[in-house]
C-alpha cells in the first residue's frame, strides 16, 4: 500500500502539485491497482495451458501477382514523372555531405 507521505515525496520529485483531495484520490486509485497486481502475481503460471492456436496463428496473404492493369498504371506514372535522366526517374537531392 502507498502512504500519503510516499505520494507527497513522489509528487515533489515529479514537481507535481497535488492538493489533499487529489492525494486521497490518487492514493485510493494506486492502492486499487496494487491490489489487482498482487492478485495477478498469485496466479500459478504452470496451471495455465498454452494456446495451441489463435487469431495470429495463421495469416492469410494474397499471392503477389503482377497484372496487366498494374503495368499500365506504372507506365502512366513513369510517363507523367517530371524528371527523367538516362532511363531513371530523377528526384531532388535530400542528403548533404
C-alpha positions, 0 to 999 in steps of 0.5 A: 500500500502507498502512504500519503507521505510516499505520494507527497515525496513522489509528487515533489520529485515529479514537481507535481502539485497535488492538493489533499483531495487529489492525494486521497484520490490518487492514493485510493486509485494506486492502492486499487491497482496494487491490489489487482497486481498482487492478485495477478502475481498469485496466479500459478503460471504452470496451471495455465495451458498454452494456446495451441492456436489463435487469431495470429496463428495463421495469416492469410496473404494474397499471392503477389501477382503482377497484372496487366492493369498494374503495368499500365498504371506504372507506365502512366506514372513513369510517363507523367514523372517530371524528371527523367535522366538516362532511363531513371526517374530523377528526384531532388537531392535530400542528403548533404555531405 
